[in-house]
Amino acid sequence: MAQQSTETDWVSRFADEVIAEAERRAPGKPVVCASGLSPSGPIHLGNLREVMTPHLVADEIRRRGYEVRHLISWDDYDRYRKVPAGVPGVDESWAQHIGKPLTSVPAPAGSAYPNWAEHFKAAMSEALAELGVEYDGISQTAQYTSGVYREQILHAMKHRADIDAILGQYRTKKAPAKKSQKPVDEAELEAAEGSGAASEDDGSGGSAGYFPYKPYCGQCEKDLTTVTSYDDETTELAYTCTECGFGETVRLTDFDRGKLVWKVDWPMRWAYEGVIFEPSGVDHSSPGSSFVVGGQIVRQIFDGAQPIGPMYAFVGISGMAKMSSSRGGVPTPGDALKIMEAPLLRWLYARRRPNQSFKIAFDQEIQRLYDEWDKLESKVADGTALPADAAAHSRAARTAAGELPRTPRPLPYRTLASVADITAGHDEQTLRILGELDPANPVTSLDETRPRLDKAEHWINTQVPAEQRTIVRDEPDEEALATLDEQARGSLRLLLDGLDTHWSLDGLTTLVYGVPKVQAGLEPDAKPTPELKVAQRAFFALLYHLLVGRDTGPRLPTLLLAVGAERVRKLLGG
């Protein structure tokens, strides 16, 4: 990649840094990038930044010919903390499972999956496949319950006083505020909720001292346990459960029903997996947070190294409609992929540095975003895009494995949305309108416009409020037509007279903007004056009122094509 691009493209800069660090630490071995996701509920678009940041860096390293692994640790052995609001098939009875591992909690009623964790992992896995994210998934339930981390657990228990001393340096400092999944109309999606970091648990001990390991109870399966003793020689650990009163003594050499507390678990994994790059949420930069403390624990306890770990900022949402607020107001990558193509969603994460916040549009702003994307595509095609913009486009449109699926004929999203709005998804009508947009090169099959057409139709049906939908009049507004002055009647005659010769998107655009110009004695291609713009707005409002009974609506050229020439003549009194 050109030096100029490397200077301006954040992904390339991190890739350079990660490759250099990997060659210093472990030359010849695969470069390891990592993400962590907790399937404690719907995995939202803020959590997706936890995956997309290392994915983009890993993919760039892969493009350069290096072997790379992108690990996604499913933190499915985390405790179930709360019953999320608005999840279908879930009621307050799920509160009885708080404290159990996520893989031991029943899935929502009606789910095809065996437990809570698998239910929410499935939706995210499906979205990641559509986004072209290549990764190695690791179930922490499988890792812990099969004894993979046994040596690390025994080592941490042996050095528990050293861990306690490290953590003690921070316990007097103010802990970062816990993050919560807030309703998302114009709110932030805090990515910390999507990883084990949410707990910020350091395993502070009781009267028996500090222990960095938490058993799940052998009777009620909850982690509401207290370690009462531990013998380093025999590895015998005794605990009691404050929930059900159960207690037992076990040997950690063969006991696999528990886990290291988060602030020890995370650095342990850095060392175990040899992680070179793993970003973390904004809350991890404060004193005493998991990433800061983990850097000391991984070096001093596990003889490893802290990853290169940029902080990433929040992802906001603009205009989420009731479709998702009924599910607790947490839009997921799957929700976004129903209204936008994968390359556009990838681009939103690729074009901003991790420490820059941005919003994902579920409202009218999505039309502007698509216009911006289409403009970038044109610039890339003709070689005029800036290097950083071209790099972001490349990362959005393809991965090291190849191109992502794309719409063969990407008509403007706003046009497709307007047509879907007006036709209510009627395929025959839709094809007629799209076929007339450019008579010289007509759309002959809706497949040419998919999947973008389907995304625009879903957006219209789920995100546009009923009062903003377009309903074309069945009959002319005779009363309004009868009261028009001569100026208004003249404008309608000019429009109707030009329909046949201007029946295309470009032609009708010229016509509707040209009518007020002609009435003012100007040429149709004259530059508009302030007075002319006032006349155009009045003319447009007249057309909207006579066609759809409102002062605004879809772009008029698209609306006229959708209504059809015969019906336009009828509604405009022609």
KOLLUMVO-867172 format. One record per residue: x, y, z of N, C-alpha, C, O in turn. Coordinates in pm, whole numbers, plus 50000, padded with zeros to 5 digits. Layout:
BEGIN
XYZXYZXYZXYZ...
//
This chain:
BEGIN
500864988150000500005000050000500895012450000501945012450065500505022649929501325034549914501575041150049500765040250141502755047750060503115054350185502085064850224501765066450342501575072050124500585082450153499365076450222498825082250317498925064450174497775057950235498085053750378497245055150467499315048450399499705044050533499655055750631499315053950748499995067650584500005079250672498595083850709498395089950814497635080950626496295086450648495275075950691494185079450735495605063250680494635052550703494925045850838495985039750855493975046950932494225041751067494445026751069495225021751150493765019450980493915004850979495345001050941495944992351004495885007450839497255004550797498255007850907499225000550927498025018750976498955022451084498975011851193500045007851240497795007251234497754996851336498354983751283499054976751357498094980551158498654968251100500174968651104500814958751138500764980251068502224981651075502724978951216503684971551237502044984851313502454983751454502304969351503503184964151573501194962951466500924949351513501904939451451502394930551520502194941051323503144932051257504524933351322505184923251349504964945751346506284947851408506324941551548507324935451585505234943051625505194937351760505164922051754505814915451835504414916551660504334901951646505694896151608506084885551657506414903051520507734897951478508754899151592509704891351599508544908851679509434910251795509154899351898510074893551955507844896751922507454887252027507544872651983508114864252053506994869851866506844855851825507034854751673506074852251600508264856451625508494856051480508114842551421508414831951477507444843151307507064830951237505744824951281505254815551219505174830251388503894824951437502734833551385502934845151350501514827851381500374835951338500194848351426500414847851547499804859151364499534871551437498134870251498497174867251428498024872651629496754870451699496104883951733496664892051806494904885951678494044897251715492834891451789492424880151762492254899051881491194893151964490054902851990490224915051991488884896852011487674903852054487014895552163487254883452173486204901952245485424894652345483984899252344483714911252348483054889852339481624893152338480904884752443481134872652454480044891152519479244883952617477804882652565477114892752550477344870352538475974868552488474944869052601474174859752621474964880252673474074881852789472704887152750471814888052834472554890552624471314895952569471594899352423472604894952369470724907152359471004911052220472364918052211472624927552285473214913352121474554919152104474424930752007474134928651889474624942952055474204954651980475304960751894476424955551887474974971751828475884977951731477074984751798478084987151733476964987851928478144992452000479134981152019480334982952003478614969252054479474957452069480164953851938481264948351939479524956951824480114953351695481464960151675482314955051603481664971751738482964978451724484074970151788485224970751745483724962551891484664953251956485164942751856486264937551871484354939751756484724929651655485314936251531486324931651478484674947151484485094953051357486484959151364487224958751266486854964951479488184971151489489284960851468490134962851381489314949851544490344939651517490154932451384491124928251322488894930951338488674924551209489354932351098490044926451014489174945451096489754953550989491274953050992491924952450888491844953251113493294952351125493794938451084494764937251011493104928151132493494914351096493394912150946494244905550887492354917650885492154915850742493264922850661493714917650559493684934550707494784941650641496074933450651496834932450555496324927650769497524919350788497454907250696498454903150637496254901450685496054889850597496294893650451496894885950376495844905450411496064910250273497554911350241497974909950126498334913950344499784915550323500524902150320501744901850307499764891250332500384878050318500784871350447501404860750444500434877250561500764871050691499644861650733498484863350696500024851650812499014842950873498504850150997499294854551081497204851151009496634858651121495414851351174494664845251098495214851951305494004846551368493254857951435493824865651511491964858851406491114868151479490264859551572489344852651527490564860151700489814852451799488614860651846488724872551874487464854051854486344859951927486064850952045485594839652029486364856052164486044848652285484594851452320484224862652354483784841052312482404842252359482434840652510482674829652561482184851452582482224850852728480934844752782480204850952860480674832452739479424825752774479494818552909478534812252952480664819452974480764814053111480664825353213480834823153333480384837453165480074848553255478774845653329477964837453286478604852553441477354851053517476224858353447476434868653384475034853053460473804859753414473494870653517473264867653634473494883353472473434894553566472044900253587471674904053698471274900653478469954906953489469084902053374469584896753275467794903753389466844900153284466714912353193466184922553236467184911453068467084923152980465634926152945464814917152932465334938952930463964943252902463594940352758464404941552667462334936452740461764936052606462224924752516462024925552394462834914352569463254903052484462064893552469461544888652569461634890852346460494881852327460734868152390461834862652381459704862752454459814849552514460474849452650460774838752704460704861452708461374862352839460514870752932460034881452895460324865753055459604873553156460424873653285461564868953288459854879153390460604880753514460964867453580461784867153672460364856453534460724843453593462194839953565462774831753635462784846353463464194843753434465104849353543466294846053547464554857753631465364863353741465894852353833466904854153901465204840953837465644829953924467004824353880467664817353956467404827553756468664822153705469844831753722470964828353685469604843553779470694853153796471794847053882471524841653990473014847853834474154841953904474674829253839475784824853870473884823153750474344811153680475184814953558475094826253510476004805553506476674808253379475624810053268474564803953272475944818553171474994821253063474594808452989473484807552937475494798752985475184786152916474294776953000473844766552952474034780753126473144772853211471764779153226470914774053299471544790353157470254797353164469404792953046469914792452934468124789853067467274785652955467174796652848467154808452880467114792552724466924801952614465524808152624464654802452690465294819652561463934825152558462944814952504463284806552421461714815652552460674806152509460534806452358460494817152297460454794452299460294793452154461594793252077461594791551955462734794852148464024795052080464404781152030464044771052091465144780751920465634768051866466954764051931467524753651897467464772152024468804769952079468744764452220467764766652292469804757052262469734749652389469844758252514469434753852621470384770352503470514778652622470574793352583470594796752465470594801852684470574816452666471734821252579471544828852485472944816652611474134821252539474074817552392474354825852306473714805152363473674800752222472614808452144472784810952024471514811952210470454819552143470974832852092470714836451977471704840152175472164853452135473454852852053473714861851973474254842252072475424840451985474984838251840475634842951747473884830951822473454827051687473154839251599473564839751483472444849151656472094861051577473354868751539473464873651427474294869851633475534877051604476374869451501476954875551412476424856351514477204848251419476674849851277477444850651181475354850251265474724851951134475084865551074475394866650955475054875951157475404889351110476874890051071477214896150969477754883951149479184884351117479474877150986480354881350910478744866350959478924859250832478534868350715479244868750614477424875650729476994884750622477994896150605478174901250494478634900250714479604911150710480984906650660481874914950642481154893650637482434888750587483524888250692484714888650659483134887150820484124886750929484574872250949483784863550986485854869950924486444856550942487064855951081487874864451116486694845851161487194845351299487214831051350486574822151295487964829251459487964816651533487184819151661487614826851747486044812651676485224814351795485674805251908485944793451887485764810752027486184803052144485124804452252484854815452299484524793352292483554793352402484294792452533485014782652558484144802452618484814802052747484204791352839484874786352929482944787952817482364776552890483144763952858483524756352947483384761752728484124749752685485554750052740486074739852784486194761752736487574762852783487684759452931488544751652972486804765453011486894763453156486444749353198487104742853279485314744853143484764732053192485544719953140485384708953193486394721853039487224710652992488614710853052489444702353021488884720553138490174720953208491304727153129492464725653167491004734053021492064740152938492914749853020494134750553002492284757153110493004767453186493474762553324493794770653410493524749353344493824744353479495154749753531495214754553645496204749153452497524753953497497474768653533498074773053631496764776353451496684790753475495914793853604496264802953679494864786053629494084787953753494944784853875494974792553971495644773453870496504769553983497604779854004497964782854118498144785153895499204795153902498684808053967499344814154052497484812153923496894824353980496604822654129496814831854208496114810854167495814808454309497114808454392497134813454504498154802954336499454802554406499984816754427500624819654528499714825554330500244839254336499144849254373499194860954334498164844454450497024853154481497434865454564496834876054550498434864054648498884875554728499494886254637499294898254659500234881754534500834891354439499754898454358499834910554334498734890854316497614896854242496884906854330496534917754286496664902854455495964911654550496734924754569496134935454582498054923754571498884935654590498774945154470498704957354486498744939354350498594947554229497234954554231497144966654208496184946854260494834952554262494694962754374493944972454362495404960454484495304969454599495774983454567495344993054631496674984854469497154998154432496015006854377496095019154377494945000254332493875007554263492575008054343491665015754309492464999954448491164998854514490725011754582489535013854605491685020454614491305033054678490895043554575490355054054610491175040554446490815050054341489375047854301488825036954315488795058454251487395057754211487245048254093487915049953991486375038554106486145029053997485335035753887484545044753913485545031153762484765036953653483285033653669482925023053721482455042653625481005040353634480615028453550481115026553439479715020253604479215008853528478435013753407477775024153413478535006353300477815010053178476525002253170476444990853216475535008353112474265001453098473745002952957474085012552888472924993552915472304994452784471105003552795470064999852849471285015552741470215025552751469305024452630469715019052527468065029452642467255030752521468035038952420468775048052458467875035952292468825041152196468305051952103468995055352006467125057652126466735069052046467675080452080467595086352188468595083551986469595094052004470485091452126470975100952186470705078952164471535075952281472795068752237472945065052121473715066752332474965059952303474825045052331474115040852422475525037152249475595022852275476965020152334477965020752262477035017352460478315015652526478795001452503478134991852543479945000152439480404986952401480884978652518481034966452505481134984752634481614977052747480634966352789481044956052843479354968452765478364958452803478564945352729478094934852773479274945852616479374933952533480514924852571480734915052500481244927352677482334918452714482294916152864481524922452936483134907152908483204904553050483634916653129483514916953252484134926853060484574939053127483454945653204483714953553295482224942553169481094949453232481114947653383480664956453457481634936253430481564933553573482654940753651482454944353767483824943053585484964949253652485264942253785485624948853882485104928953791485244921253915486714918353941487424913653853487174921154064488574918054094488724907054197489844903454235487584901454243487664889954333488054893354475488614884854544487784905454521488124909454659487644898854758486514894054751488514895354850488224884054938487494887755065487334899455098487064877355138486414879155266487404876755379488584880155367486924871155487487774869255606488894859255580489924859755647488704850055485489724839955458490824845255366491784838055338490704857555319491724863255233491244864855090490074862655059492174868855004491854871554865491994858954780492964851454793491004856654692491074845454597490614850254459489534856154447491424847954357491074852654222490184842754144489994844354024489654832754213488874822254148487504821554213487374822554335486474819754131485094819454180484444806354135484254804454015484094797254228483394785154187481904788054163481314796754227481314780654070479864780354059479374769354154479974758654164478274772154224477784762954327477394749354267476784748654160477764738754338477444725154292475984721654306475554711354252475204729754376473784726654395472884736154313472034731554237473054749354330472164758854260472794764654133472134771954060474054761454107474814765653988475164780553985475694785453885474894787754094475154802154092476544805254147477174797154214477004817454114478354821354158478314829254289479264836254323477214828054362477094835154490477794827154599477214823654702479064824354572479854815754659480984823654725481424833954673481424818654838482564824654909483584813654935483264803354995484824815854889485904806354916486324808155062486644819255105486304797155136486624798055279488044793255311488594796655416488624785155221490014780955244490584775255115489864770955025491934775355108492614769354992493984764655038494704771755109494344752554996495644746755030496474745654902496104738654809497604752854900498434752954779499024739354748499224735954631499314731454851499944718354827498954708454768499234701954667497784707454830496814697354786495844702854681495144695154615495814716054665494864723454581493424721754629492474723854553493254718054756491904716754810491304730554837491904738954905490124732654781489434745554796488074742854859487324734254813487754750354964486444749155028485654761855001486184772955006484364760054973483524771854951482134769155009481744757755031481414780055033480014779055072479204788354980479724798254929477944784754962477064792654876476144801054963475444795855049476154814054940475294822955020473844822754971472954828055037473614816654856472254816054800471474804254858470364805854907472094792254851471354780254893471954773355016471374763855067473114778155063473714772455183474594760355157475224755255250474664755855035475484744155001476964747555019477384758955001477734737455056479174739155066479874726155034479294715355051481104726954989481874714754960483354718354953483734729954943484164708054957485604709454938485974701854812485604690254795486714708454725487074702454595488574704054573489234711854642489104696554476490514698254438490564705354303489974700754205491274716554298491344724054173492124716554064492074720353947492824705854101493504697853999492504690153913492844685753803491264688653962490274681453879488874687753886487884681553847488794700053935487504706953947487414717453835488314725653818486324717053758486224725753640484924733953637484454737653530484354736653755483084743953756483294757553826482744760153933484084765753762484354779053815485254786353718485684780753617485554799053749486414806753658487184817453735486814821353846488254821953674488994833153729488134845753720487354847353626488274854553818487544867153813488044875253694489164873353647487194884353646487444890853518488804897653510489494896253409489194905153613490444912753605491684903853603492784908553574491504891153632492604881553621492414872853497493374869253430491174869653468490834861453352491324867753222491924860953138491084880753203491434887353077492934887153051493354882952943493784891653145495234890953119495744876553107496694873953034495104867253179495494853253162495334848953017496194842152962494214852852957493964849052818494944855752722495354849752622495324868452751496314874952665497584866452658498144864352550498004861752773499234853652777499004839952712499834835352633497884833552745497604820152694497504820052541498044811252476496794830052485496564830352340497664837952264497734837152141498514845152335499534853152267498934864752189499324867352076497974871752251497244882352181498154894452158498784899452252498214899052034499034910751999498174923451991498644934352020496894921851951496034933551931494644930651983494004921051940494174938852076492794937852124492344951452174492874956452273491374957652106490874970652151489954968952271489564957852305489624980152333488684979552446487914992652455488325002852400486794992052524485905003552535486505014952615487485013352688485895026652598486415038952657486605037952808487475044652863485805029852876485885029053022487145021953070487495022953187487835014852981489015007253023490275015653036491325010653076490195028453001491375036953009491555043453145492605049353172490565042553231490625049353360491425041153461491555029053446491955047553565492735040353666491925029153730490755031053765492535017553744491865006353808490994998253716490424988153758490875002353589490044994853496490764982153450491964980553472490004973453386490524960153352491764960553264492704952953286491774969453166492914969753072494174974953141495264969653121494004985253224495144991153293495734981253393496944978853393494894975453477495354965853577495874953253508496864947253550495174949253400495574937253328496994937853275497684927753268497434950053238498794951453187499834947453291500854941453256499564950553419500504946553525500384931653555501384924853575499154926853559498954912653593499544903453487500154893253520499374906953359499874898053254501404897353259501984886753233502064908453291503534908453296504064901753423504944893253417503494905753538504064901553666503614887453708504334880553780502434883353664501904870453710502014859853602502424848553629501654863253479501584853153373502734853753274502744846653174503724862453301504924863353218504574865553071505184859852981503544873953049503124877052913503234891852887503874899252962502604896252780502644910352742501244915452712500394908152662501024928052745499734934252716499614936752566500584940752501498424934452509498254937152366498314952052335498134960352424498564955152210498284968652159496774970252169496024962452110496334980252244494904980652275494304994552265494145001252366493984998852145493365012152132492005012652201491255002852203491705024152255490385026552312489425029952197489775037352106488215024352203487235028252101486075035652167485695032952281485515044952090484455053652140483095047452112482975037052047482065054152162480715048852151480185049352008480675056951924479195041251983478425041551858477025046151894476385040351981476555056251827475225061451853474235056751748474615051451644472975058751777471905054951685471035067251662470705074351756470685069751537469715080451512468425074151459468415066951359467345077151530466015073951480465575059551480465005055051381465815052151588465315038351591463815038451616463355044251714463075032151530461625032151544461185021451644462025014551703459875019951662459345011251766459634996451740459504988251831460024993251620460344979251589461284973351693461084962051739462314980951730463274975451824463064980151967463514973652061462384991551985462174995852122461294985852196461344985052319460504978252123459694967852186460574956452237460134948352318461814956052189462744945652232463774951252328464854945652343463464962252392464394967852487465214979152430466094984552498464954982952306465624994452249467084992252216467855001852221467484980152184468884977352156469024972352012468864960351988469324981051918469464976451779470734968151760471794971751810470604957251690471694947851670472244949051529471624955451444473414942951502473894942451364472874936251269472764940351154472124926251317471094920251234470014930351195469534930251082469634939051290468664949651260469204958851151468494962251057470464962851164471064971951067471164965550929470934972050828471494952650926471664945750797470334943250726470314939450608469224945350795467924944350728467634956850647466824956550554468294967950682468004980450611469194985850533469054995550458470364979850548471534984350471472394972450433472454962450503473074973850319473944963150271475194962350357475614972250418475794950550361476964948250445478104958150417478694963150512478434961150290479544970550268479304984250331480244990550379478064989050330477795002050391478015001550541478615010650598477534990950607477724989750752479214988450785479684994450882479944980650708481394979350728482084993050714482984996450790481625000650616482235013650587482085023250704482995031050732480945022750773480735031650886481785029450995482205038851061482205016751013483235013551112484645015851057485565019251132484825014050927486165015050868486615029550850487815032350859485685038550825486105052150788486415060950910486985071650893486045056751029486315064651149487375057751235487335045551255488315065451286489295059851380488565054351501487485059251535489115044251568488405038151681487995048251788486945046551851488805058551811488475068051918487495078951873487205088151949486985077851751485965087151703484585080651716484375069451672483665087851777482295082551785481565085351655481945094451580480525077851628479705080151509478325074351535478095067151632477395077751445476025072851458475665064051339476135066151227474835054151367474285045751261472825049851243472065050451339472455052751120471155058851092470075048451066470215039750981469005049651143467795042051116466675051451067465575046951037466985064351060465995074151017466315078750874467025071850801465805090450836466005095450699467475097350664467835097750547468325098550767469745100550743470365088950664471395090750600469745077250668470285065950592470335069050443471205064050372469405077150395469395080750253470625089150218471245087150114470975098450307472155106650283473425098250290474355100150211473475088950386474645080150396474835072050269475965070450221473735066950214473825059350089474265068149974475055063849890473775080649969474225090049865475735092149875476445092449774476215093550000477645095650023478455083449979479515084749918477935071550010478605059149969478645057849817479675054249760477535060749752477485059649605478435069649540479065066549438478545081549598479475091649546480915086749561481735088649472481215080549676482545074949697482835063949596483945063149542481855055449570482035044649472482425050549336483295045249267481755061449297482065067849169483485073349167484205072149068483885079449279485245085149286486305074149281487345075649217486025063049350486965051849346487075046449204488165043349156485925045349136485905040049000486705048748903487365043648813486625062148922487345070748826488695075448880489355083748817489115070248994490445072949045490635086349112491775090849129489545093049152489675106349212489505106149365489565116649428489295094449425489105093649570490435096149642491485091949594490375102949756491575104749837492045091149888491235082049905493365089449912493885076149951493185070050072492865058250070492935078150177492285072550297490855068450266490375058250316490175076250184488795072850146488765060250061487905051750078489725059149969489805047149884490105034849969489575024049942490965036450071491295025250159490065020850238489795008950251489315030650291488105027250367487085020350278486405011050321486985024850153486065018350059486475004050032485644994950031487775002050012488274988549985487994979150102487624967550081488174984050224487934975650342486444972750361486074962650420485604981750310484164979850322483634970150217482764961950245484164971150096483614963849982484164949649969483554941149904485314947150032485924933850016486784930650137487154939350215487094917750151488054913150252489184906050179489174905050056490154901250255491254893850193490734881650118491384876750025489564876550160488984864650096488254868049965487944858949887487964880849940487294884449816486214894949834486014900149944485524897949725484484908149724483274903649806482914891849806482654913049875481364910149938480264910949834480414918249736479164903549851478054904349756477594918749743477544926149841477254922749621476814936349599475634936749504475374927049432474914947749504473764949549416474284952249274475044961649254473884944049176474404945749040474164959748985475044965648921472964965149010472644978548961472194987049081471014987449113473134993849145472815000949269472125014349244472775024849243470815013949223470055026249208470055033849341470225027749447469865047049338469875054649464468895048849567467755045749535469375047549691468555041949799467275049949817466205044149837467385063349809466205071749832465165069249723463965069949749465615066449599464675063349491463965050049518462745049049506464745040049555464165026849583463205027649702462155021249700463565035449805462695036849921461385043649881460305039649926461475053949798460265060949753459355051749674458135051649693459945043849585459155034649503458505024049591457335020749574459275018649687458715008649779457585014649862456605008049893457755027249899456735034249977455435035649897454355032649946455565040149774454395043249691453675030549644452445030149637454455020249611453855007949557453484997849665452844987749637453895000749791453674991249902454254977549868453704967149906455394977649797456104965249768455534956849656455884945049644454654962449573454054955049461455114953449352455534963249290455544940849328456674938349238456424943349096457314949549036455244940749042454974944648903455014959848887455604965048792454384966748983454414981448979455844986648996456264995948928456574980349089457954984549115458804983148990459564992148955458684971848922459474969648800459094979748691459964984648618457804982948681457384992848581458065006248607458585012548515458045010448733458615023548767460125023548746460685032748686460785013248796462245012748783462655011648637463695016848597461845004948559462115003748416462005016948342462605018748236461225026448398461025039448332461985050148383461985061348331462815046948484463755056848536464715061348427464995073248413465215051848350466165054848243465785046548122466305035548103464875051648038464375043947923465475038947830465305028747763466595045947826467685041747737468405029547791469055022247715468295027247918468955015747981468055010448092468375011548210466915004748054465885001348154466264989548242466954980248200465784990148366465844978548455464864968248400463694971348378465334956048378464464945748320464084934948421463194926848395464764934748536464464924948640464774931148776465774938148791463914928648874464154934049008465414928149070465994934149161465834916449021467064910449073468274919549052469234919049130468224927948947469324937248922469484947149037470584952149062468384950049106468384960349210468444954649350468384962149448468554941449362468624935049494470074931749530470874929049440470444931949659469544932849776469174947149818468394948849911469724957549749469454971149796467954974249799467464980749891467224969549699465784971849695465114965949819464264972449881465494953749855464884947249972465194954850100464344955950188466434960050111466824967650231465984980550240465504984050348465824987450126465054999950126463594997250159462955005050230463064986150107461664982650135461484979450284460484983350344462454972350342462364969050485462434981850568461734983250668463294991250526463415003850599462075011450597461625016450699461465012150480460175019050468459135012450558458365019350626459104999350559458054992050631458244992050782457274990550856459474993650830459724992250973460185005051042460005006451163460765014350968461365025951032460695039251000460965049251066459835039550900459165052050865457775052050929456965043350900457485061851015456175062351082455035063150982455175068550873453905057651022452735056950932452345070650879451935071950764452465080950963452045094250919452975100150813452635109950748454175094050797455105098750695455065090250568455765093150471454265079850569454145071350449453365078650341452555087550370453605074950216452975081650103451765073850055451875062250017450605080350057449385074150005448845083049893448395094249918448915078049771448475085749655446945086449655446275076549684446405098049623444955099749619444325090149517444915087149413443135085349551442375077049455441635085849355441515082349238441145097149403440345106149318440915120249326441555123749425440685128549222441175142349225440525150249338439385147649376441265160049389440715169249488439995180349410440565190949382438735177649376437975186749287437845200649350437905210749279437685201049481437515214049547438755222549530438675234449498439935216249554441195223749540441425227949395441855239149369441135218949301441325222149160440445233849118440865242249038439215234449170438265244849131438675258649181438265268749124439475259049287439825272049345441215277049302441675287249352441875269949210443205274049165443145287149087442195289549012444155295549106444215307749025444845304548889445285293248866444885314348803445355311948666446835308048663447265299948581447605313848754449035310348761449195295448791449985288648725448445290348890448555276248928448055267248815448675257048785446935271148753446405263048641447425262448527447625251948466448065273648501449055274048394450235264948422450755258348332450655264448548451785255748583451425241148564452255233248519450185237448599449765223448580449685219948432450045208848392449215229648348449145226948202450535224648144450735215548063451475232948185452855231348136453415217648175454095211148096453135213448298453615200348343452985189148261453675180348211451655189548248450945178748177451345178348030451465167547973451565190047969451965190347828453345184147806453645179147698454175184447910455535179347894455745165047938456835159647924454695158647993454865145148047455385135247944456355128047971454765134747829455115124547730456565125647684457255115547668457025137947665458395139647612459455139247722460655138647692459045139647847460005139847957459855127648048460265128148164459275116647999458945105548087460165096648119460295085448070461035101948201462175094648260462545102448385462055113448407463405096748467463755103648591464425116948562464065127248620465405116948471466105129348438465155139148369465175151148397464335133948278463405142548204462405149348296462155161348283461835141648388460855147348480461505157048579460885166648623462765154448613463485163848698463605177348628463325187848686464015176948502464105189248423462755196148413462655208348422461705188048394460365193648374459845200648500459405212148493459885193748616459275199648735460045212048783459445221348836461355212048764462125224048802461995235048697462165246848727461675230948572461625240648462460315248048450460285259248399459205242248498457885248548482457875262748541457455271948472458315264848666458305278448720459235287948642458975299948633460305282448587461215290748509460525295748381460595307548348459855286548312459145290348189458065300548220457875310148146457345298348330456305307848368456875321748398456185331848383458135322048440458795334848470459465340748347460135351048356459265334148229459845339248106461305335748087462005342148008461785325448161463185321348152463305308248074462315301448048464525304948037464785292047974464715281048081465015283548198464325268648042464215257748140465515254748213465485249448325466665257948152467945255048218468545267348284469725267348319467745278048302468235290148366468605287548511468005279148577469615294948560469995293348701468925299448790468435310448762468545292648897467455297748981467875310049060468995310849111466965319549070467145331249156466395328649286465605319249294466615336949389465845335149513464335335549490463595327949551463885344649401462455345549372461955332849304460855327949331462795327649216462435315449143462325303549238461445295049222463205302949336463165291949433461865292249512461295281849545461395304149543460105305549613458985300149525458105293049573459015303649397457995298949303458055283749287457015277249278459285278149284459425263649272458835256549394458135246549381459135261849514458605255649635457075255849636456435246149677456495266849591455035267849586454465257849486453435251649512455125256349372454675246849269454775232549321453855224549301455885229349388456065215849442454985212849547454415201949547454715222449635453685220449738452325217949675451555209749723452025225249565450765223249494450665208949441449635202349457451745204049378451745190449323451585180049434450785170749421452335181749543452205172349654450775172049707450225161249732450175183649724448815184149777447835176849685446975169349731447965179249554447015173149461447245158249441446325150849406448505153649463448815139449440448695131049568448155120049564449195136349681449245128149803448605134949924448645129450034448015146949905447305153350015448185158750125447705161050236449495161050095450405166850194451235177550126451205178950004451995185050206452835195550148454205190450104454925197150031454555178350149455845172350113455635157650079454545152350095456705151350032456625137149999457915132649934458925139549944457905121249867459095116649796459495126649688458695135349652460695125549637461115134449527460085133849414459645123049374459715145549366458605146249270458825138049143457905131349099460015138349082460195130148961459915115348988459275108548907460395110249103460145096249139458655094149165458085084049122458035103449234456605102349264455785102049135454875093849122456085110849041455325111248914455475098148838454505092748786456725092848832456925080048764456125069048833455515060548768456125069348966455435058849042453925059549021453265049349007453385071649020451945073149004451515068948863450435063448844452365071748765452045068148626451375079848555450615087348616451655081348424451205093048349449685094448348449155105448366448985083448328447535084048318446905088848449445995097148448447415083548561446855087348690447255101648728446485108848792448465105748688448885119448713447935129148643447505139148701447615126048516446695134848440445345135748512444765146548524444865124348560443565124148627443585132748754442665140648778444635131148837444685138048966444985152948951444625160949038445625156748841445965170848820444935177848732445145189148688443815170848706442725177248632442965178148484442355186348415443875169648433444175170148288443365160648209443505160048086
//
